Amino acid sequence: TVSPPPPPSPPPPPSKSDRVRMQAEAQRTEQWKQLWMRSVVQNTQTAGQHTSTLMSNTYSFVRTKGAHLFNKISLPMPSFWSPGADHYEEVLIDHIAYDTDGQGQIVEYDPAFLSRVGWATNLRGTVFSIRSIWLQFSWLMLIAVAYALLSGPSALVLDTMGNTAAPKGLAKLSLRLPSLKAQTFAVSLVGGLLSFLLSLFNSNGLDRWWKTRDCLGVVIGRSIDLSMQVSMYIRGYDRESDEIAYRYKREIIRYLNLAHMLVYRQANSIDELSDLVMDHSCNPPRQWITREEMLLFQPEKQPKPGQLGEAVRRRKFFAQQLEARPRVAPKKVEPAPAQDGDKGKQTLLQQQHLEVPEGGLISRYVIVYYWVEELLSKASREGLVDSGRPEALFKMQEHVSKMRGSAADVFMYLYCKIPYIYVHLMTLLVKVYLIVIAAVAGSSLRMSWVLSRPADFTAAILMVFFMNLVYEGLLQIHIRLWNPLGFDINDYPQHRYQDYVWRATMQFLKKPEKILPSYMIPSSGLFITRPTQGVAPGWAGDPPP
């Protein structure tokens, strides 16, 4: 029999000199790590400062010298180009119109100018003006630098003297994060899939944005239509009734403007209405709401006795005019005698009044449309609606119903958001993908430092910048479209809309001589009394019948 080989003898313990040598190597490796970390941080700060200086100098050059360069290019200019502009800023203002002068929401812009020069000069209202994108770029770069410090492993370790040495002993025990490349299949696949999902996501947001604008357009258009019909159908038949009809028309048109204004107020959760009693931001000042009407919405602001003089006079005037008008007295119905068992019980009407909650009125625009309906009904009962058009009252009330329904649809889109689970998933995917991109950039930063390739260093910073700009910008577009009735620069120009509706509706309160041809004025008679001036073509030579 063959005896088994003896077990291998254990390695001899390291000698004292070997232990000293291994500790020295570990200390030298740790010193190299600290020195390398300090160098990376310093170089990153220096590169960031140089990049910021270069971008600011380039932007200043484009804004100051761009006008001279642009004038040398023989390109077709738009019709509103101002050739005599001394400063480039004046040219830019001509190509972008704001709700107010130089501020507010963007009303219109020139896409041809945007494709030539505006993409680099007009950055207001773009993704470049969103502060959160720049803040996110900063912490993504911090993640990239941290990943560069912890990524590896490397086959060789550079010591502090620039020599190469294989890691031995304790240096082998250091844990490193894996190096990532931008060409990794998983990174490319997730990037393409995320771009597709974000496109669908923003398409849904833009569709809701346009549908909200469509509903708001119905409110604007039907307000003008109803103002026009009110000016035609509500008329008096003598001087006294003409004055009453004019007051009805004026109050109805003012209520239409007030309801349009309250839609924006409710969308932004603005409950204060005192500034609408006399709006000095307009020239001349406008009265959207009276103090008495404001107190119906805000009963906590009940004034002291004597502050409702104008409102009291207004009520007394209407009461006196209504009392003076002939009307058929309604038949008085005597209430049925109460039975013995019903004594002490409340009637149904009393129970309904007890169930009405106290406090201010909600859905204020609905209440204002109710006021419009009430005035139309009162004008009809007073005989001020054109009796020759029996469908007039129905058509006007139909406009009110359509406006209220469209305003309710606006809040349907505002209050009924996209499901939270979908929005949360899209946001999570974007954030995680950008963190992965920062890790890829960190690996590139490490390799560019080890291999001394400054071009890769700059490319890694630009990759993080543009990836963050594109993906976070697409996500921010949905945030900006969340409530288009707000005060963001890309929201609806509500001041322009309000001013347009006010001017378009109030023009129907002018005298007939200022908005109608002479032959259309009711007092002159249609085609009966022929005027001598402003005659329609072909009338003067027509033979008498």
VEXKEMAR-874468 format. One line per 4 residues: for each residue x, y, z of C-alpha. Coordinates in steps of 0.2 Angstrom, whole numbers, plus 5000, padded with zeros to 4 digits. Layout:
BEGIN
X Y Z ~ ...
This chain:
BEGIN
5000 5000 5000 ~ 5005 5017 4996 ~ 5004 5030 5011 ~ 4995 5046 5007
5006 5061 5004 ~ 5009 5072 5019 ~ 4998 5087 5020 ~ 5005 5103 5014
5014 5113 5027 ~ 5006 5129 5031 ~ 5015 5145 5024 ~ 5026 5152 5037
5020 5168 5045 ~ 5026 5184 5037 ~ 5041 5190 5045 ~ 5042 5207 5053
5050 5215 5038 ~ 5036 5208 5027 ~ 5022 5215 5038 ~ 5031 5232 5038
5032 5232 5019 ~ 5013 5227 5018 ~ 5008 5241 5030 ~ 5019 5253 5020
5010 5248 5003 ~ 4993 5250 5011 ~ 4997 5267 5018 ~ 5004 5273 5001
4989 5267 4992 ~ 4977 5276 5004 ~ 4988 5292 5002 ~ 4986 5290 4983
4967 5288 4985 ~ 4966 5304 4995 ~ 4977 5314 4983 ~ 4967 5308 4968
4951 5313 4976 ~ 4957 5330 4979 ~ 4963 5332 4962 ~ 4947 5326 4954
4937 5338 4964 ~ 4948 5353 4960 ~ 4948 5349 4942 ~ 4929 5347 4942
4927 5364 4950 ~ 4939 5372 4938 ~ 4931 5364 4923 ~ 4914 5370 4929
4920 5388 4931 ~ 4928 5388 4914 ~ 4912 5381 4906 ~ 4901 5394 4915
4912 5408 4910 ~ 4912 5402 4892 ~ 4893 5400 4891 ~ 4890 5418 4899
4903 5425 4887 ~ 4895 5417 4872 ~ 4878 5422 4877 ~ 4884 5440 4879
4892 5440 4862 ~ 4876 5434 4854 ~ 4865 5447 4862 ~ 4877 5462 4859
4885 5457 4842 ~ 4871 5446 4835 ~ 4861 5461 4827 ~ 4876 5466 4816
4879 5448 4811 ~ 4860 5445 4808 ~ 4859 5460 4797 ~ 4873 5453 4785
4863 5438 4782 ~ 4851 5440 4766 ~ 4836 5431 4773 ~ 4817 5436 4770
4812 5446 4785 ~ 4794 5445 4792 ~ 4782 5460 4790 ~ 4784 5466 4808
4803 5467 4807 ~ 4809 5484 4813 ~ 4825 5489 4803 ~ 4828 5505 4812
4831 5496 4829 ~ 4846 5502 4838 ~ 4847 5488 4850 ~ 4845 5470 4848
4833 5469 4863 ~ 4820 5479 4853 ~ 4821 5467 4839 ~ 4818 5452 4851
4802 5461 4858 ~ 4795 5463 4841 ~ 4796 5444 4838 ~ 4788 5438 4854
4772 5447 4861 ~ 4768 5445 4879 ~ 4752 5448 4889 ~ 4758 5464 4895
4773 5474 4889 ~ 4788 5463 4892 ~ 4780 5452 4905 ~ 4766 5440 4908
4761 5426 4897 ~ 4767 5423 4879 ~ 4753 5428 4867 ~ 4762 5425 4850
4779 5422 4842 ~ 4787 5421 4825 ~ 4792 5403 4822 ~ 4803 5408 4807
4814 5419 4818 ~ 4814 5406 4832 ~ 4822 5393 4820 ~ 4835 5406 4814
4841 5415 4830 ~ 4828 5415 4843 ~ 4832 5397 4849 ~ 4848 5405 4856
4843 5422 4861 ~ 4825 5420 4867 ~ 4827 5408 4882 ~ 4813 5415 4893
4799 5403 4895 ~ 4809 5388 4889 ~ 4817 5373 4898 ~ 4833 5384 4901
4823 5395 4912 ~ 4817 5382 4924 ~ 4828 5383 4939 ~ 4824 5365 4945
4833 5358 4930 ~ 4849 5367 4934 ~ 4848 5362 4952 ~ 4846 5344 4947
4861 5345 4935 ~ 4871 5351 4950 ~ 4867 5336 4961 ~ 4869 5324 4946
4886 5330 4943 ~ 4890 5327 4962 ~ 4883 5309 4959 ~ 4895 5307 4944
4910 5313 4954 ~ 4906 5301 4968 ~ 4904 5287 4956 ~ 4921 5291 4948
4929 5290 4965 ~ 4921 5273 4969 ~ 4921 5265 4952 ~ 4934 5252 4947
4943 5240 4949 ~ 4958 5245 4938 ~ 4972 5232 4934 ~ 4985 5244 4939
4986 5257 4953 ~ 4995 5274 4951 ~ 5005 5278 4966 ~ 5009 5296 4971
5026 5296 4961 ~ 5017 5292 4945 ~ 5024 5274 4945 ~ 5013 5259 4941
5012 5244 4953 ~ 5001 5229 4955 ~ 4990 5230 4970 ~ 4995 5218 4984
4990 5213 5001 ~ 4977 5225 5009 ~ 4975 5234 4993 ~ 4966 5219 4985
4952 5220 4998 ~ 4945 5237 4992 ~ 4928 5236 4985 ~ 4924 5245 4969
4908 5250 4959 ~ 4907 5243 4941 ~ 4912 5254 4927 ~ 4898 5258 4915
4898 5263 4897 ~ 4885 5273 4887 ~ 4884 5260 4874 ~ 4878 5247 4887
4863 5238 4880 ~ 4852 5240 4895 ~ 4855 5259 4896 ~ 4851 5262 4877
4836 5251 4878 ~ 4829 5260 4893 ~ 4833 5277 4885 ~ 4823 5273 4869
4808 5266 4879 ~ 4808 5281 4891 ~ 4808 5293 4876 ~ 4793 5284 4868
4783 5284 4885 ~ 4787 5302 4888 ~ 4781 5307 4870 ~ 4764 5298 4874
4764 5306 4891 ~ 4766 5324 4884 ~ 4754 5320 4870 ~ 4741 5317 4883
4745 5333 4893 ~ 4744 5344 4877 ~ 4728 5336 4872 ~ 4720 5341 4889
4728 5358 4887 ~ 4720 5361 4870 ~ 4703 5354 4876 ~ 4703 5366 4891
4707 5380 4879 ~ 4692 5374 4868 ~ 4680 5375 4883 ~ 4687 5392 4888
4684 5398 4870 ~ 4666 5393 4871 ~ 4664 5403 4886 ~ 4672 5418 4877
4663 5416 4861 ~ 4646 5413 4869 ~ 4648 5428 4880 ~ 4650 5439 4865
4635 5431 4856 ~ 4624 5433 4871 ~ 4629 5452 4873 ~ 4625 5454 4855
4608 5446 4857 ~ 4604 5455 4873 ~ 4607 5472 4864 ~ 4595 5466 4850
4581 5458 4859 ~ 4580 5468 4875 ~ 4572 5485 4870 ~ 4560 5497 4877
4545 5506 4868 ~ 4547 5523 4876 ~ 4560 5534 4884 ~ 4556 5527 4901
4557 5508 4896 ~ 4572 5512 4885 ~ 4582 5517 4901 ~ 4576 5502 4910
4581 5491 4896 ~ 4598 5499 4895 ~ 4601 5495 4913 ~ 4596 5477 4911
4608 5475 4896 ~ 4622 5484 4906 ~ 4620 5473 4921 ~ 4619 5457 4910
4635 5461 4900 ~ 4644 5465 4916 ~ 4639 5449 4924 ~ 4645 5439 4909
4662 5448 4911 ~ 4662 5444 4929 ~ 4658 5426 4927 ~ 4673 5425 4914
4684 5433 4927 ~ 4679 5421 4941 ~ 4683 5406 4931 ~ 4702 5411 4932
4700 5416 4950 ~ 4693 5399 4955 ~ 4706 5390 4945 ~ 4720 5399 4955
4710 5397 4972 ~ 4709 5416 4973 ~ 4695 5420 4985 ~ 4698 5439 4987
4686 5449 4977 ~ 4689 5467 4984 ~ 4701 5472 4970 ~ 4687 5469 4957
4676 5482 4965 ~ 4686 5495 4956 ~ 4700 5487 4946 ~ 4714 5501 4944
4725 5489 4934 ~ 4714 5494 4919 ~ 4714 5511 4910 ~ 4701 5517 4913
4697 5508 4929 ~ 4683 5494 4928 ~ 4670 5489 4940 ~ 4668 5470 4938
4658 5468 4954 ~ 4648 5479 4966 ~ 4652 5479 4985 ~ 4635 5472 4988
4638 5457 4976 ~ 4655 5454 4984 ~ 4647 5452 5001 ~ 4636 5438 4994
4652 5428 4991 ~ 4661 5435 5006 ~ 4648 5437 5020 ~ 4662 5439 5033
4666 5456 5026 ~ 4649 5464 5031 ~ 4652 5482 5031 ~ 4646 5495 5044
4629 5503 5041 ~ 4629 5516 5028 ~ 4642 5509 5017 ~ 4630 5501 5004
4622 5518 4998 ~ 4625 5515 4980 ~ 4618 5497 4981 ~ 4603 5503 4991
4599 5516 4978 ~ 4601 5504 4964 ~ 4589 5492 4972 ~ 4577 5506 4975
4577 5512 4957 ~ 4573 5495 4951 ~ 4560 5492 4964 ~ 4552 5509 4959
4552 5505 4940 ~ 4545 5488 4943 ~ 4531 5494 4954 ~ 4527 5507 4940
4526 5494 4926 ~ 4508 5487 4923 ~ 4508 5469 4927 ~ 4495 5456 4931
4494 5452 4949 ~ 4497 5434 4953 ~ 4483 5424 4961 ~ 4484 5422 4979
4482 5404 4984 ~ 4476 5402 5002 ~ 4486 5389 5012 ~ 4476 5374 5017
4471 5374 5035 ~ 4482 5364 5046 ~ 4475 5348 5053 ~ 4475 5345 5072
4489 5332 5070 ~ 4500 5343 5060 ~ 4501 5357 5072 ~ 4519 5361 5078
4526 5352 5062 ~ 4537 5362 5050 ~ 4532 5364 5032 ~ 4543 5357 5018
4548 5374 5013 ~ 4554 5378 5031 ~ 4563 5361 5031 ~ 4572 5365 5015
4578 5382 5022 ~ 4584 5374 5037 ~ 4595 5362 5027 ~ 4604 5376 5017
4621 5377 5024 ~ 4627 5394 5030 ~ 4642 5403 5024 ~ 4648 5411 5007
4643 5405 4990 ~ 4654 5392 4981 ~ 4656 5390 4962 ~ 4654 5408 4960
4654 5408 4942 ~ 4638 5397 4942 ~ 4630 5410 4954 ~ 4634 5424 4942
4626 5414 4927 ~ 4611 5412 4939 ~ 4610 5431 4940 ~ 4610 5432 4921
4596 5420 4920 ~ 4586 5429 4933 ~ 4588 5446 4924 ~ 4583 5438 4907
4567 5431 4916 ~ 4563 5448 4924 ~ 4566 5457 4908 ~ 4554 5445 4899
4541 5447 4913 ~ 4542 5466 4911 ~ 4539 5465 4892 ~ 4556 5471 4887
4560 5456 4877 ~ 4556 5458 4858 ~ 4539 5450 4856 ~ 4541 5448 4838
4554 5434 4842 ~ 4546 5422 4853 ~ 4562 5411 4853 ~ 4573 5425 4859
4572 5421 4878 ~ 4575 5403 4874 ~ 4590 5407 4863 ~ 4598 5418 4876
4595 5406 4890 ~ 4603 5392 4880 ~ 4619 5402 4878 ~ 4619 5404 4897
4618 5385 4899 ~ 4631 5382 4886 ~ 4643 5394 4895 ~ 4640 5386 4912
4643 5369 4905 ~ 4659 5374 4896 ~ 4666 5382 4912 ~ 4662 5366 4921
4671 5356 4908 ~ 4686 5368 4911 ~ 4686 5363 4929 ~ 4683 5345 4925
4700 5344 4916 ~ 4708 5354 4930 ~ 4702 5344 4944 ~ 4702 5327 4936
4720 5324 4935 ~ 4729 5310 4926 ~ 4730 5295 4937 ~ 4743 5296 4950
4750 5279 4947 ~ 4754 5284 4929 ~ 4762 5300 4933 ~ 4772 5293 4948
4779 5279 4936 ~ 4785 5291 4923 ~ 4793 5303 4936 ~ 4802 5288 4944
4808 5281 4927 ~ 4815 5298 4923 ~ 4824 5301 4939 ~ 4832 5283 4940
4837 5284 4922 ~ 4846 5301 4925 ~ 4855 5293 4940 ~ 4861 5279 4929
4867 5292 4916 ~ 4876 5301 4930 ~ 4885 5284 4935 ~ 4890 5282 4916
4897 5299 4916 ~ 4906 5295 4932 ~ 4914 5280 4924 ~ 4919 5291 4910
4927 5304 4921 ~ 4937 5291 4930 ~ 4944 5284 4913 ~ 4947 5301 4907
4957 5305 4922 ~ 4967 5289 4922 ~ 4971 5290 4904 ~ 4973 5309 4903
4960 5312 4890 ~ 4952 5329 4893 ~ 4940 5327 4879 ~ 4931 5313 4887
4930 5323 4903 ~ 4921 5337 4893 ~ 4910 5324 4884 ~ 4904 5317 4901
4899 5334 4908 ~ 4889 5338 4891 ~ 4881 5321 4892 ~ 4874 5324 4909
4869 5341 4904 ~ 4859 5337 4888 ~ 4852 5321 4895 ~ 4845 5330 4910
4839 5345 4899 ~ 4829 5333 4887 ~ 4822 5321 4899 ~ 4818 5332 4914
4813 5346 4901 ~ 4800 5334 4894 ~ 4794 5330 4912 ~ 4793 5348 4916
4782 5352 4901 ~ 4768 5341 4909 ~ 4770 5351 4925 ~ 4769 5368 4916
4753 5361 4907 ~ 4745 5355 4923 ~ 4735 5371 4925 ~ 4735 5382 4910
4724 5395 4918 ~ 4738 5400 4930 ~ 4751 5414 4929 ~ 4766 5404 4921
4773 5412 4906 ~ 4767 5397 4895 ~ 4749 5398 4902 ~ 4734 5406 4893
4736 5425 4892 ~ 4721 5428 4904 ~ 4723 5447 4905 ~ 4722 5448 4886
4707 5437 4885 ~ 4698 5447 4899 ~ 4702 5463 4890 ~ 4696 5457 4874
4679 5450 4881 ~ 4676 5467 4890 ~ 4679 5477 4875 ~ 4670 5465 4863
4654 5465 4874 ~ 4654 5483 4880 ~ 4653 5489 4862 ~ 4635 5483 4861
4630 5496 4874 ~ 4634 5511 4862 ~ 4621 5521 4855 ~ 4613 5513 4839
4620 5528 4829 ~ 4638 5522 4832 ~ 4636 5504 4828 ~ 4622 5503 4815
4620 5510 4798 ~ 4607 5524 4797 ~ 4594 5513 4788 ~ 4595 5500 4802
4592 5512 4817 ~ 4575 5506 4824 ~ 4568 5524 4825 ~ 4571 5527 4807
4561 5512 4800 ~ 4568 5499 4789 ~ 4567 5503 4770 ~ 4553 5515 4774
4562 5532 4777 ~ 4576 5533 4765 ~ 4591 5542 4772 ~ 4600 5554 4760
4617 5550 4767 ~ 4625 5532 4768 ~ 4612 5525 4756 ~ 4616 5507 4751
4621 5505 4733 ~ 4607 5504 4721 ~ 4594 5512 4732 ~ 4595 5530 4725
4590 5525 4708 ~ 4577 5513 4712 ~ 4560 5518 4705 ~ 4546 5519 4718
4534 5505 4719
